[in-house]
Amino acid sequence: MKKILLPLLALAVCLAACTPAPESEAPAPATETAETALAAESAAENAFPVGHLRGNGHLNETDSAWYRIGNERMSDGTIRVHLLKLDYAATREEVLYTWEEPVLQVGGVIVQGDTVCVVADQVLYRIPLDGGEPKTLPLAEFLSAVAADEYSAYNFSFITEENTYRGKRLDLATGQITDLDLPALTWDVWPVGEDRFLLCRLHTEVPLPGRENEGEAFSAILQNAVREYDWYDPATGALEKIMEEPYYGAVQADGTKRQHRFLGLRDGRLYFSWTVPGEDGTLLDAGVESCTLQGQDWQPLAGLTQTPEWNAALCQPDGQLRWIVGNGGTDAQVFDLETGTFHEPVNFVSAWPDTFLADGRVLLQTGYEDAQGNYHITHALADAQDYLNGTAELTPVESEAAKTLF
């Protein structure tokens, strides 16, 4: 079974380009009216607590274990769903909980305090970290979490006919699900370890039609569209602008256009990859640069000796960006932000990085395909630096469950 690099590793990849806006005078503060004061008061009343926002890949771990969902095909053709626990110290995976009744939909796994939260169909299950009977809470609808904090789970779904993301919040204590007040034409949302999301939204001069039915008009409008990055407070809907640029990139002195993609946050700086595509689609130049959380003090990332398209990233458990990954065919090029070193080639084919562990090791996804064509996911642990240097001794994770799961 052939694997694809980007879905496993990409923390954040924009659908298109973004670069910093030129410096300009700050707009004059708006005059507060009775209407704006009432809106602010209403937002404050409806606000909910927001904690350390984290995304997929770091919702399902503790300092000592990592949790995932596994599916088992039964002899009668039905699928049985299990919650699995991988114990780092024992390097062993075991079944922690099994849904005995058929489950049609299972959401993301979220560790919250001393429990593992999983939404199965329209029920929130709170399962003790070490196993046991879960506490359950009925929900008004199914919600699959793509982000979470200490209080809530969040879902963001792109609505194609509206050209925008819509968001929902699940209160993990009460089970209440509420809609989020996202701005129109939101094209991406990222949790980066802050108490606000980073989002990218589009500005167009005229309404943007659907891509599928009005493709030519859709493309024509994007020619003059602008991308804007903002900090977004999910509790109040408040936005704080970071930067903007033309949708297809900022024109350079030589007439080429430089396009940016968001990678992640580290040490109080936002990192973006950039590319300069040629007219025939070839890559003319590429690199990485960073700015402050306010979109200031842009600096190139020194130490890059190659120019692939840096299109993926891997973060530490605290959400801090660690590896920037360039796509180089079967092998990958990796820049380690912690050590400031460039590594090439790194074989991501036989053992794919899933996540960093709290002890500095990396959890690798391995696996095999059985005679029936089912792919069985297995895992191994390795020292992060040894893995990059190609000298890692992999420690396979023992798992009887993996032999029957896919």
N, C-alpha and C positions, 0 to 999 in steps of 0.2 A: 504494500500500500504506500503510495507516494505521499510525502508530507509537504506542506507549504510553509515557508518560513514566517511570513508576516502574521497570520492569525495567531500563532503561538507566542510571538515575541512583541508585537507592536503594542506598546502602551498607548501611544497617541500618534495617529497619522491623519493630517487634515485631508479633506477631499481635494483641496487645491492649495493656493498659495497665500502667504501673508508675510509682509515685511513691515518694519517700523515706519510710522508716519513722520514726516518732517516736523521739527519743533515748531510750535506756534504758541501764540499767547493763549492763556487759559481763558475760557469763556466767562463772561460775567455771571455771578451767581443769580439764579432766578429769584424773582421777588415772590415771597411766600404769600399766597392768597388763602382765603378760607377753604377753598376747594383742595389745594395742595396740602394744607395742614390737616384736613379731614382724612385725606388719603394716607398721609404718613401715620396718623393716629390709628387708622384702621389696620394698616400693615403691621404696626407694632403690637396691636391686640391679637392679631392672628399669627404672630411669629411663633416659631417653635425653636427649641435648642438645637444648635448645630455644633458638632464636635470635629474630630479628626477624620476628614473625608478621605476614604481610600477606595481603590477600584479593584476590578477583577484581577486575580492573582495574589491579592493580599487581603481578601475578605475571609479566607478559610484557613488561617494559620494562627498558631500560638508560638511561644518560644520553644516548645518541645514537640509539637505535632502539627500535622497538615491533614486536612479533611477534604474528601471529594465524594462525588456520586458515582456509583458503578451500576451498570445494567447487566442482568443475567437473563439469558434466553432459556426459558423452561422447555421441557419436552413437549408440552402441548402448544408451543408457539407463543405463549404469553411472555411478557417481560416483567421480571421482578427487580425492584429498585432497592439498592443498599446504600447506606452511608458508611464510608470507609474512613479509618483513622490510620495515618502513617506516623509511627512513633520514631522520632529521630534517633534517640539513644539506642533503641533496640534494632533500628533499621528493619522494621517489620510493619506490614500493613495488615489490619484486621477489620472484620465487619463489626461496626459499632451498633448499627440499627438496620432493621429490614422492614419495609412496608409489606405486610402480608397480603393486603388487598391491592388490586391493580391500580396503578397511578398513571394518569394520562399526561400530566405536566409536572415537571420538577424545576424549581428555580435555583438560583445560585446558593452556595453554602456560605453562611456568615457566622463567624465566631463572635459572640457578644458576651463578655464576662465569663461566667462558668458554664455557658451553654453553647450549643451549635444550633443555629436557626436555619430551617429549611422550609420553603413554601412548596407544598405538594398539593396540586389542584387548588382548592380554595381554603386550605387549612395551613396555619403557621405552626410548625412543630418546633418546640424548644427542647432539645435533647442534651442531657448532661455530657460534659466533655469526655468523661470516662465511661459513658454508657448508662443504660437504665431506661425506665419508662419516661417518655416525653410528656411535657405539658402541651396542650393543643389550644389553638385559638381560631375560631372560624373567621374567614375573611369575606368581604363583599365580592372580591374578584381575585383571579390569579395574578401574582406579580413576581416577575423574575428580577432579582436584584443585580445591578451592574455596578453599584456603588453603595457604601454604607458608612455610618459613623457610630458613635456609642449609643445613639438613640433611634436611628432610623435606617431603613433600606430605601434605595432609590432605583427607579427604572426610567430609562430614556429610550423612546422609540421614535424612529424617523417616519413621519407621515408623508408618503410620496406625493399625494395629491395636493398637499399644503406646502411642500418644500420646506419643512421645518421639523425639528424634534419637539415632542411633547414629553413632559415629565410627570412622574407620580412619586409620592412619598408614602412609605409604610411605617407607621409608628410600631416599633417592635414590642412595646409594652402593652398597647391597647388594641392593636390590629387595625386601627383606623387608616384608611387610604385616602389621600387628598391629592388634588391636582396641583402642580407647580406652575408658577407664573413665569414661564419662559418667554423671552421676546420673540417676535415673528422672525422667520428665516434663520433660526438657530440651526447651524450645520454641524456642530460638534460640541461635546461637553466632556470635560476631563476632571476627575478628582485627583488632586496633586498633594494631598497631605495637609492642606490648609482648611480653614473653616468656611471657605467659599470654593465654588467650582470655577474653573477657567472655561470659558466658552468662546466659540467663534460663530459670528453671525454675519449675514449678508445684507448689504444695502443695494437696492436697485432703483433706477429712476422711474420705472413703471412696474406694475405687478408682474411677478414671474410666473409664467404658465407651467403646466406639467411637462416634464421631460418626455414622457412616452408619447403623448398625443400631439404635442406642439414642439417637437424637437428643434426645428430651425429657429423659431422665435425664442425658445429657451436659450439656445446658444448665442443668439444675437444679443440678447439682454445681458448675458454674462460678460460680454466684451466691455461694457461700461460699468460693471458691478464693482463693489468695494467689499473687502473682507475686513471685519473688525473683531479684535480680541477684547474681551471684557472679563473682569471678575464679577461673578454672579452669586448673590446671597440667596440661597433657596428659601430661607425663612421669610424674607420680605420682598424678594424680586428685585432688589436694588442692584444696579449695574455700576461698575467703575471701569471706564475705558482705559485700555493699556496702549493699543496702537491700531493702525489700519493700513491697508495697502490695496492697490488694484487687484481684482480677482486673479488675473493671469500674471501678476508680479509687477514689480517696479522696473521701469525702463532705466537701463544703465547708460553710461556715456557712449558706449560703442553700439547702442541700439538694441542689445539683447535684453531679455527680461529675467530678473532674478526672482524665483519663487521660493517661499518658505513653508516648512511643515513643523508643527510643534512636536517636541520630543519628550520633555519632562522638566521637572524642577529639581535643583540641587543647591544647597547652601544659599538659599535666598535669591537664586537666579533662574530665569526661564531659558531653556535651551531650545534652539530651532535649527533644523538642517536647512540648507538652501541649495538649489540647483539652478543652472543656466542651461535650458534646453535649446538645441539648435532647431532650425526650421524643419529639418527632416526627422526630428524627434530624438536625435542622438544627444548624449550628455556632453556638454562643452566644459562645464566646470561644476564643482560642488564643494561644500564645506559645512561647518557648524559654527554658530555664534550664539552668544547669550546676552541677556539684558537683566536689569533689575525687575522687581515685581511691578514697578510702575512704568516699564517700557523704556527706561533710560540706560545710559552707559553701555552701549553695544560694544561687545568685544569678540573678536574671532577666537576660536578654540585652537590654541597652538598645539603642535605635535602630530597633526594629521599628515602622514606621509603619502597617503593615497587619496584619490578623489572618486570613490564610488558614491552612489546615492545613499546617504545615511538615512535609512527609512524605517528604522525600528529601534526599540530601546528596552532595557530590562532594569527594573527598580529593586531597591532593597526593601525589607519588610516595613521600614518606616516611610516608604513612599518616595525616598530620595533616588533620583536618577543615578545609575551606576554604570551600566554598559550602553554604549551607542553602537549600533550594529549596521554595517554596510552590506548590502546584498552582493555577493560575489560568486553566484552560481552555486555549486554544491558546497563550497566552503564559504565562510563568512569572514569579514574584516571587523574587528572589534576594537573600540577605544574605551579603555577603563578610566573613568573620571577620577576614581579614588587614587590611582597610582600615576595617572597621566601618561600611560603607555599605550602604544598601538600594537595590535596583535594580528598577524596574518600568516598562513590561513588558519582558521578554526573550523574543524569539522562539526557541522551541526546536523549531519545526516543520521549518524548512528545513535547519538545521544543529544537530545535537544534541551536547552536550559528552560526550565519551567518557572523557577523562582529562586531568589536568594533566601537562605535560611538565617535565622537570628545569630547562629554561631559563625557566619561567614562562609559556610559551604554553599554549594549550589545544588538544587534538586533538579535532576535530569530526567526527562521522559524518554523511555525506551519502549520496546514492545516487539510483538511478532504477529504474524498473520497465520491463522490455523487453516486446516484443509478445507473448511467450509467458507473461507473468505472473510471471517470475522477478525478484526484487528483487536488484539488484547494489549491494553496499556500496562506497562510495568515502569518501575522507577529505579534510579540509582542515585547515590550521593557522591560528591567529589569536592576536593579543594578547588576553590574558584580560580586561583592563579595557576595551579597545575593544569586545570582544564584548558585555560587560555594558551598555556605553553605547550599543549599537546602531550603532557607527561602524566596526566591524571590517572590514578588507580581508582577505578570505579568500585563503589561498594554497593552491590545489588540489594535492593529492598526485597526481603522475603515476603511473599504474599500468596497464600493458597487461593485467595479470592480471585487474584488476577488471572488464574488459569481458566476460570469460568466466566469472567466478565469481559465486556467489550465496550 
